[in-house]
Amino acid sequence: MTIRVDVIRQAGAFTLAAQFASEGRVTAFFGRSGAGKTTLVNLVAGLLHPDRGRITVDDETLVDTGRGIDLPAHRRRIGYVFQDSRLFPHLSVRSNLLYGRRMTPRVERWGSLEATADLLGIAHLLSRRPGALSGGERQRVALGRALLASPRLLLLDEPLAALDEARKADLLPYIERLRDEMRLPMVYVSHSIEEVARIADTMVVLADGRAVASGPVAEILARSDLRPFTGQAEASAVIVARIVAGGEPGVALVDHPAGRLSVPGLDLPAGRAVRLRIRARDVALAVGEPGLISIRNRLAATVTGLAAADPPMVEVRLDAGGDVVMASVTEGAVQALGLRPGLPVTALIKSAAFDRMSLGPLETDNPQASRLDT
């Protein structure tokens, strides 16, 4: 799905002026609080209207102020999941789920209550009221309500923000199922790098009402010039690897073109492609054979660039089997190791450094997965 946005909206002292295009299945709107994420997603939904500009989804124009086009929200076929679920407290889960379906013409409906409830693991909750549900269960019901409206695009506005870490970990696999099994295009709003790295394939970075960058998630996270917006501490890379047999209990063994990695917390079958986020601060570098050390995760890499970071740190950009990997080292280490573009190195990564929230399966038809078989 292609989403094109070129809009301006003034709201008091705040101005949103965003322009970008995305062709990913899951597009993340990323930025700090007040960056304009919710304003932008509400413009796509039709809950707000731009002062000037144009929004298109595939070949359909949702808004074009120059031509006087502004489709009402109910005609856009867009599902919306809010941060706080917004379920009707006086209705049962079943009635909440079916509420949006009644608003959709029969010829445009797809899916069923039973299939949706099974997909989201809420079939046993149908007779309950929202007040008897946990926060994660309420969000799954909100997801189901949006799905049963048969949308062509699903908007999720920080759906995990109100949940604790355990409930976030419970809900993320269901969102991945929507992406992978239902092939449903999504816009995912978040200020969490972990969620974006795991869920999205395209990332739009917002700051002070502007879209300062957009593109594939791995490319955006590897850009040193975007650290003021993505955060120096979040400097990282997203790589793709494939699970193989032979891992230890609780630890998956994954193959990457640059080496084999041991990753805890991945409960997926052998042969499945996965995406892994590796923070620059968790990568050590060795020139020559590292020798006998406890760090067994080693990727053969070549230095491709160096960029100044917060003193005395330097970001080292690496090519590891065709993927970009970042390492954060001191200026002294750069001098001692003689780091320079073209130098072969070994990137060392502790198994414990892999962030569990950033680990997840890669969508099965993603072209990055096929690269692992070449």
C-alpha positions as CSV (number, residue, x, y, z in Angstrom):
1,M,0.0,0.0,0.0
2,T,1.2,3.5,-0.9
3,I,0.4,6.4,1.4
4,R,1.3,9.9,0.3
5,V,1.0,12.9,2.6
6,D,1.6,16.6,1.9
7,V,-0.4,18.6,4.5
8,I,-0.3,21.8,6.6
9,R,-2.5,22.2,9.7
10,Q,-2.3,25.1,12.1
11,A,-3.6,24.5,15.7
12,G,-2.9,27.5,17.9
13,A,0.9,27.9,18.2
14,F,1.5,24.5,16.7
15,T,1.9,23.9,13.0
16,L,2.0,20.5,11.3
17,A,3.7,20.7,7.9
18,A,4.5,17.1,6.8
19,Q,5.4,15.7,3.5
20,F,6.4,12.0,2.8
21,A,5.5,8.9,0.9
22,S,5.5,5.3,2.2
23,E,5.1,2.0,0.4
24,G,5.6,-0.3,3.4
25,R,3.0,-2.7,4.9
26,V,3.6,-1.2,8.3
27,T,4.5,2.5,8.4
28,A,5.6,3.9,11.8
29,F,5.0,7.5,12.8
30,F,7.8,8.0,15.3
31,G,8.7,11.0,17.5
32,R,8.7,12.5,20.9
33,S,5.5,13.7,22.7
34,G,4.3,16.9,20.9
35,A,6.0,16.0,17.6
36,G,2.6,15.8,15.7
37,K,2.1,12.1,15.5
38,T,-1.5,12.0,16.7
39,T,-2.4,15.1,14.7
40,L,-1.0,13.4,11.6
41,V,-2.8,10.1,12.1
42,N,-6.1,11.9,12.8
43,L,-5.7,13.7,9.5
44,V,-5.3,10.3,7.7
45,A,-8.4,9.0,9.6
46,G,-10.5,12.0,8.7
47,L,-11.0,13.1,12.3
48,L,-9.1,16.3,11.6
49,H,-8.9,18.3,8.4
50,P,-5.8,20.0,6.9
51,D,-5.8,23.7,6.2
52,R,-4.0,22.9,2.9
53,G,-2.7,19.7,1.3
54,R,-3.3,16.3,0.0
55,I,-3.5,12.7,1.3
56,T,-3.8,9.6,-0.9
57,V,-4.0,5.9,-0.1
58,D,-3.0,3.9,-3.2
59,D,-5.0,5.5,-6.1
60,E,-7.7,7.1,-4.0
61,T,-7.6,10.7,-2.8
62,L,-8.8,11.1,0.7
63,V,-8.1,14.8,0.9
64,D,-7.2,17.4,-1.7
65,T,-8.0,20.9,-0.5
66,G,-7.1,22.3,-3.9
67,R,-9.8,20.2,-5.6
68,G,-12.3,20.4,-2.8
69,I,-12.1,16.7,-1.9
70,D,-12.4,15.6,1.7
71,L,-13.9,12.2,2.2
72,P,-15.7,11.8,5.5
73,A,-14.2,9.4,8.0
74,H,-16.9,6.7,7.6
75,R,-16.2,6.5,3.8
76,R,-12.4,6.0,4.1
77,R,-12.5,2.4,5.2
78,I,-9.9,3.0,7.8
79,G,-9.9,1.2,11.2
80,Y,-8.6,3.1,14.2
81,V,-7.3,1.7,17.5
82,F,-6.8,4.4,20.2
83,Q,-4.3,4.4,23.0
84,D,-7.0,3.9,25.6
85,S,-9.1,1.4,23.7
86,R,-12.4,3.5,24.0
87,L,-14.7,0.5,24.4
88,F,-18.3,1.0,25.3
89,P,-18.5,0.1,29.0
90,H,-22.2,-0.8,28.9
91,L,-21.8,-3.3,26.1
92,S,-20.4,-6.8,26.1
93,V,-17.2,-7.7,24.3
94,R,-19.4,-9.3,21.6
95,S,-21.4,-6.1,21.1
96,N,-18.3,-4.0,21.1
97,L,-16.8,-6.1,18.4
98,L,-19.9,-6.0,16.2
99,Y,-20.5,-2.3,16.7
100,G,-18.2,-1.2,13.8
101,R,-19.4,-4.0,11.5
102,R,-22.9,-2.6,11.4
103,M,-21.5,0.6,9.9
104,T,-19.9,-1.3,7.0
105,P,-22.0,-2.1,3.9
106,R,-22.4,-5.9,3.5
107,V,-20.6,-6.0,0.2
108,E,-17.5,-4.5,1.8
109,R,-17.4,-6.9,4.8
110,W,-14.7,-9.5,5.2
111,G,-13.8,-11.8,8.1
112,S,-16.2,-13.0,10.8
113,L,-16.6,-12.5,14.5
114,E,-15.5,-16.1,15.2
115,A,-12.3,-15.9,13.1
116,T,-11.4,-12.5,14.5
117,A,-12.0,-13.6,18.1
118,D,-9.8,-16.7,17.5
119,L,-7.0,-14.7,15.9
120,L,-6.9,-12.3,18.8
121,G,-7.4,-14.9,21.5
122,I,-10.6,-13.3,22.9
123,A,-13.2,-15.9,22.1
124,H,-13.5,-16.8,25.8
125,L,-14.2,-13.1,26.7
126,L,-17.3,-12.5,24.4
127,S,-19.8,-12.3,27.2
128,R,-17.8,-10.1,29.5
129,R,-18.0,-6.3,29.9
130,P,-14.9,-4.1,29.4
131,G,-14.6,-3.4,33.1
132,A,-13.8,-7.0,33.7
133,L,-10.9,-7.1,31.3
134,S,-7.2,-6.4,31.7
135,G,-5.6,-3.6,29.8
136,G,-4.1,-6.0,27.3
137,E,-7.5,-7.7,26.8
138,R,-9.2,-4.4,26.2
139,Q,-6.7,-3.5,23.5
140,R,-7.2,-6.8,21.8
141,V,-11.0,-6.2,21.8
142,A,-10.3,-2.7,20.4
143,L,-8.2,-4.4,17.6
144,G,-11.0,-6.8,16.9
145,R,-13.6,-4.0,16.7
146,A,-11.5,-2.2,14.2
147,L,-10.9,-5.4,12.1
148,L,-14.6,-6.2,12.0
149,A,-15.3,-2.9,10.3
150,S,-13.4,-4.5,7.4
151,P,-10.8,-1.7,6.9
152,R,-8.3,-1.5,4.1
153,L,-5.9,0.3,6.4
154,L,-5.5,0.1,10.2
155,L,-4.3,3.0,12.3
156,L,-2.8,2.2,15.8
157,D,-2.1,5.3,17.9
158,E,0.4,4.2,20.6
159,P,-1.6,1.1,21.3
160,L,0.9,-0.1,24.0
161,A,1.4,3.2,25.8
162,A,-1.0,2.5,28.6
163,L,0.3,-1.1,29.2
164,D,3.0,-2.4,31.5
165,E,6.0,-4.3,30.0
166,A,4.4,-7.7,30.6
167,R,1.2,-6.7,28.8
168,K,3.1,-5.1,26.0
169,A,5.0,-8.3,25.4
170,D,1.6,-10.2,25.4
171,L,0.0,-7.9,22.8
172,L,2.9,-7.4,20.3
173,P,2.5,-11.0,18.8
174,Y,-1.1,-10.3,18.0
175,I,-0.2,-7.2,16.1
176,E,2.4,-9.2,14.2
177,R,-0.3,-11.8,13.3
178,L,-2.4,-9.0,11.8
179,R,0.7,-8.0,9.7
180,D,1.8,-11.4,8.7
181,E,-1.4,-13.6,8.6
182,M,-3.9,-11.0,7.5
183,R,-1.5,-8.9,5.4
184,L,-3.3,-5.8,6.7
185,P,-1.5,-2.5,6.0
186,M,-1.0,-0.5,9.2
187,V,0.1,2.9,10.4
188,Y,1.7,2.4,13.8
189,V,2.2,5.5,16.0
190,S,4.9,5.2,18.7
191,H,7.7,7.0,20.6
192,S,9.3,3.6,21.3
193,I,12.3,2.5,19.1
194,E,11.8,-1.1,20.3
195,E,8.2,-1.3,19.0
196,V,9.1,0.4,15.7
197,A,12.1,-1.9,15.1
198,R,10.0,-5.0,15.7
199,I,6.7,-4.1,13.9
200,A,7.4,-1.6,11.1
201,D,9.2,-1.8,7.8
202,T,9.0,2.0,7.0
203,M,9.6,4.8,9.5
204,V,8.5,8.5,9.3
205,V,10.4,10.6,11.9
206,L,8.5,13.6,13.2
207,A,9.8,16.6,15.1
208,D,8.1,19.9,15.9
209,G,5.4,19.2,13.3
210,R,7.8,18.3,10.5
211,A,8.6,15.0,8.8
212,V,12.4,15.2,9.1
213,A,13.0,11.8,7.5
214,S,11.3,8.8,6.1
215,G,12.4,5.4,4.7
216,P,13.2,1.8,5.7
217,V,13.5,1.3,9.4
218,A,17.0,-0.1,9.3
219,E,18.3,2.8,7.2
220,I,16.7,5.5,9.5
221,L,18.1,3.9,12.7
222,A,21.6,3.7,11.2
223,R,21.7,7.4,10.2
224,S,24.0,9.4,12.6
225,D,22.5,12.7,11.4
226,L,19.1,11.7,12.9
227,R,20.4,11.1,16.5
228,P,18.9,14.4,17.7
229,F,15.5,12.9,16.8
230,T,15.9,9.2,17.4
231,G,18.2,9.6,20.4
232,Q,21.9,8.9,20.8
233,A,21.3,6.1,23.3
234,E,19.0,4.4,20.8
235,A,21.7,4.3,18.0
236,S,21.2,0.8,16.6
237,A,20.9,-1.5,13.6
238,V,18.1,-3.9,12.5
239,I,19.4,-7.0,10.9
240,V,17.6,-10.1,9.5
241,A,18.6,-13.7,10.3
242,R,17.1,-17.1,10.1
243,I,16.6,-19.6,13.0
244,V,18.4,-22.9,12.7
245,A,18.2,-26.1,14.8
246,G,20.6,-26.7,17.6
247,G,20.0,-23.9,20.1
248,E,20.3,-24.3,23.8
249,P,17.1,-24.4,26.0
250,G,15.6,-20.9,25.9
251,V,18.2,-19.7,23.4
252,A,17.6,-19.7,19.7
253,L,20.5,-20.2,17.2
254,V,20.2,-17.9,14.2
255,D,22.2,-17.8,11.0
256,H,23.3,-14.5,9.4
257,P,25.5,-14.0,6.3
258,A,28.2,-12.6,8.6
259,G,28.0,-15.2,11.3
260,R,25.9,-17.3,13.7
261,L,24.2,-15.7,16.8
262,S,22.7,-17.1,20.0
263,V,19.6,-15.1,20.9
264,P,17.6,-15.7,24.1
265,G,13.8,-15.2,24.2
266,L,13.0,-16.2,20.6
267,D,10.4,-19.0,20.6
268,L,10.0,-19.6,16.8
269,P,10.5,-22.7,14.7
270,A,13.7,-23.4,12.7
271,G,13.6,-21.9,9.2
272,R,11.7,-18.7,10.3
273,A,13.3,-15.4,9.4
274,V,13.5,-12.9,12.3
275,R,14.5,-9.3,12.7
276,L,17.0,-8.4,15.5
277,R,17.8,-5.0,16.8
278,I,21.4,-4.5,17.9
279,R,22.3,-1.3,19.9
280,A,25.5,0.4,19.0
281,R,26.4,0.6,22.7
282,D,26.2,-3.3,22.9
283,V,28.7,-3.9,20.1
284,A,32.5,-4.3,20.8
285,L,35.0,-4.4,18.1
286,A,38.1,-6.6,17.6
287,V,40.9,-6.4,15.1
288,G,42.3,-9.8,14.4
289,E,41.2,-13.0,16.1
290,P,39.3,-12.2,19.4
291,G,40.6,-15.3,21.1
292,L,38.9,-17.1,24.0
293,I,36.3,-14.8,25.5
294,S,32.8,-15.3,26.8
295,I,31.2,-13.3,23.9
296,R,30.3,-16.0,21.3
297,N,28.2,-13.8,19.0
298,R,30.6,-12.7,16.3
299,L,29.9,-11.0,13.0
300,A,32.6,-10.6,10.4
301,A,32.4,-7.0,9.3
302,T,34.2,-4.1,7.5
303,V,34.4,-0.6,8.7
304,T,32.6,1.7,6.2
305,G,32.5,5.0,8.2
306,L,33.1,6.9,11.4
307,A,31.0,9.7,12.9
308,A,31.5,11.8,16.0
309,A,28.9,11.2,18.7
310,D,28.6,12.6,22.2
311,P,32.2,13.1,23.3
312,P,34.3,11.0,23.8
313,M,32.3,8.5,21.8
314,V,32.5,7.7,18.1
315,E,29.9,5.8,16.0
316,V,31.5,3.2,13.8
317,R,29.5,2.1,10.8
318,L,30.0,-1.5,9.7
319,D,29.0,-3.6,6.7
320,A,28.2,-7.1,8.1
321,G,27.2,-9.5,5.4
322,G,25.3,-6.7,3.6
323,D,23.6,-5.4,6.7
324,V,24.6,-2.1,8.4
325,V,25.7,-2.6,12.0
326,M,26.7,0.2,14.3
327,A,29.3,0.2,17.2
328,S,29.8,2.9,19.8
329,V,33.4,3.2,20.9
330,T,35.6,5.8,22.5
331,E,38.0,8.1,20.5
332,G,40.8,6.3,22.3
333,A,39.6,2.9,21.0
334,V,39.5,4.3,17.5
335,Q,43.1,5.3,17.7
336,A,44.3,2.2,19.5
337,L,42.6,-0.2,17.0
338,G,43.4,2.0,14.0
339,L,39.8,2.0,12.9
340,R,39.3,3.4,9.4
341,P,37.1,2.7,6.4
342,G,38.0,-0.6,4.7
343,L,39.4,-2.2,7.8
344,P,38.2,-5.8,8.5
345,V,36.9,-6.3,12.1
346,T,34.9,-8.6,14.2
347,A,31.7,-7.3,15.8
348,L,31.2,-8.9,19.2
349,I,27.7,-8.9,20.8
350,K,26.6,-10.3,24.1
351,S,23.6,-12.6,24.0
352,A,22.1,-10.8,26.9
353,A,22.3,-7.5,25.0
354,F,19.5,-8.5,22.6
355,D,16.4,-6.5,23.7
356,R,13.4,-8.9,24.0
357,M,10.9,-6.2,23.0
358,S,12.8,-5.7,19.7
359,L,12.8,-9.4,18.7
360,G,10.2,-10.7,16.4
361,P,9.4,-12.7,13.2
362,L,9.9,-11.1,9.8
363,E,6.8,-11.0,7.6
364,T,7.0,-14.1,5.4
365,D,6.9,-12.2,2.1
366,N,9.5,-9.6,3.0
367,P,12.3,-9.6,0.3
368,Q,14.9,-9.3,3.1
369,A,14.1,-12.9,4.1
370,S,14.9,-14.3,0.7
371,R,18.4,-12.7,0.8
372,L,19.3,-15.2,3.6
373,D,19.0,-18.1,1.2
374,T,21.4,-16.7,-1.5
